[in-house]
Amino acid sequence: MMGKIKNLMKLRKFSLLCLFLSIPSSFIGSILNITFLSITGVSLLIIFILISLIFWRCPHCKKALPIRFNIDEDIDDNYSCPYCNGKF
């Protein structure tokens, strides 16, 4: 179970990295009219959404967790499920 939780948190960090890279990439691509950066930004945003919808679930109750990023709860590896209050 512990390995599953570590993998879940690694996926969450990867998806957040995709989100944070997609915003400046698509912004710079649209300002400078660089198609490659715009496509990369949109692709990273889609990756973030897909990973969050498919894998971001509570390992205890299996309900989908909120996609919204909360800096107080998502930075460290100590997350609490809002439905079952299970900590992981």
PyMOL commands that set and color helices and strands:
alter all, ss='L'
color gray80, all
select helices_A, chain A and resi 2-31+35-55+71-74
alter helices_A, ss='H'
color red, helices_A
deselect
rebuild
show_as cartoon
